Amino acid sequence: MTKASDLHHDRLAAEAGRRLHADAAINNRDPILAVLGRHLPASGTVLEVGSGTGQHAAYFAPRFPALTWQPSDPNPEMRRSIAAWAKEAAASNLKPPIELDARAATWPIGEAAAIVCVNVIHVSPWAATAGLMKGAGRLLGPDGLLYLYGPYRVGGVHTAASNAAFDRSLKTRNPEWGLREVEEVKEAAIENGLRFLETVDMPSNNLSVLFSGPLRILRA
Ligand SMILES: C[S@@+](CC[C@H](N)C(=O)[O-])C[C@H]1O[C@@H](n2cnc3c(N)ncnc32)[C@H](O)[C@@H]1O
């Protein structure tokens, strides 16, 4: 006969099996945490777009207990992994993942104090970047933050041979993917009212790119 403890063990094992791992998420989490710590607002909801495995959400949420962390991903397998990591983290401010495709005209969340998007815009078509900027323009208030992290082209060129090779490999997987030119990303943000704050050089030839939310002009 199956014992209750065996069932409990099997359930835990199944959940552990759904927790996907990405080495990059371990390697970049502390450098990203340092930048987020300087820029995230004191309170409100952080919407994470393209949370992937959920390792970042599980790591960041407990480190910002005054914020509510809302992970999301369009991929159901990723949402299962995010939920499994969230269960392990057991942080009361970490919400269950929501289905969100940045390209969608409407998002299942009405406002956010910050939007965090790590290693997404080069592994999705440009429409995802355009949609992300539109969504950030809708959701963020003037004190809001859009935080992007990833590899970029700067001034039309790759910043490292490894980035050029990565770009080529992405394009063989999907011709619509590839490293974005940071100026084009800024232009898409500014078109949606976002205001460029700064770029921060990150390890392994990555950049953090930060914007604040749009000013709301009140008309008499
Ligand atoms: C390389 S993973 C990065 C995941 C995670 N942010 C990290 O750094 O570990 C890219 C993620 O972007 C998600 N993604 C792809 N297209 C997207 C879109 N249009 N809107 C939102 N997320 C998208 C994928 O499902 C995937 O989870």
The ligand as an SDF file (V2000), in Angstrom:
LIG
                    3D

 27 29  0  0  0  0  0  0  0  0999 V2000
   16.0470   33.1740  -22.9090 C   0  0  0  0  0  0  0  0  0  0  0  0
   14.5500   33.0550  -22.0250 S   0  0  0  0  0  0  0  0  0  0  0  0
   14.8730   34.1480  -20.6640 C   0  0  0  0  0  0  0  0  0  0  0  0
   14.0670   33.7800  -19.4670 C   0  0  0  0  0  0  0  0  0  0  0  0
   14.3870   34.5470  -18.1690 C   0  0  0  0  0  0  0  0  0  0  0  0
   13.9890   35.9180  -18.2420 N   0  0  0  0  0  0  0  0  0  0  0  0
   15.8340   34.4170  -17.8120 C   0  0  0  0  0  0  0  0  0  0  0  0
   16.5740   35.3980  -17.9350 O   0  0  0  0  0  0  0  0  0  0  0  0
   16.2320   33.3350  -17.3960 O   0  0  0  0  0  0  0  0  0  0  0  0
   13.3890   33.9940  -23.0070 C   0  0  0  0  0  0  0  0  0  0  0  0
   11.9720   33.9430  -22.5050 C   0  0  0  0  0  0  0  0  0  0  0  0
   11.2130   34.8850  -23.2640 O   0  0  0  0  0  0  0  0  0  0  0  0
    9.9250   34.3550  -23.4480 C   0  0  0  0  0  0  0  0  0  0  0  0
    9.3030   35.0320  -24.5870 N   0  0  0  0  0  0  0  0  0  0  0  0
    9.5030   34.7760  -25.9000 C   0  0  0  0  0  0  0  0  0  0  0  0
    8.7010   35.5540  -26.6430 N   0  0  0  0  0  0  0  0  0  0  0  0
    7.9880   36.3270  -25.7930 C   0  0  0  0  0  0  0  0  0  0  0  0
    6.9880   37.3080  -25.9640 C   0  0  0  0  0  0  0  0  0  0  0  0
    6.5470   37.6420  -27.1760 N   0  0  0  0  0  0  0  0  0  0  0  0
    6.4580   37.8910  -24.8570 N   0  0  0  0  0  0  0  0  0  0  0  0
    6.8940   37.5440  -23.6290 C   0  0  0  0  0  0  0  0  0  0  0  0
    7.8430   36.6080  -23.4130 N   0  0  0  0  0  0  0  0  0  0  0  0
    8.3740   35.9990  -24.4850 C   0  0  0  0  0  0  0  0  0  0  0  0
   10.1730   32.8760  -23.6770 C   0  0  0  0  0  0  0  0  0  0  0  0
    9.0200   32.0920  -23.4610 O   0  0  0  0  0  0  0  0  0  0  0  0
   11.2820   32.6010  -22.6860 C   0  0  0  0  0  0  0  0  0  0  0  0
   10.7750   32.1640  -21.4460 O   0  0  0  0  0  0  0  0  0  0  0  0
  1  2  1  0
  2  3  1  0
  2 10  1  0
  3  4  1  0
  4  5  1  0
  5  6  1  0
  5  7  1  0
  7  8  2  0
  7  9  1  0
 10 11  1  0
 11 12  1  0
 11 26  1  0
 12 13  1  0
 13 14  1  0
 13 24  1  0
 14 15  1  0
 14 23  1  0
 15 16  2  0
 16 17  1  0
 17 18  1  0
 17 23  2  0
 18 19  1  0
 18 20  2  0
 20 21  1  0
 21 22  2  0
 22 23  1  0
 24 25  1  0
 24 26  1  0
 26 27  1  0
M  CHG  2   2   1   9  -1
M  END
$$$$
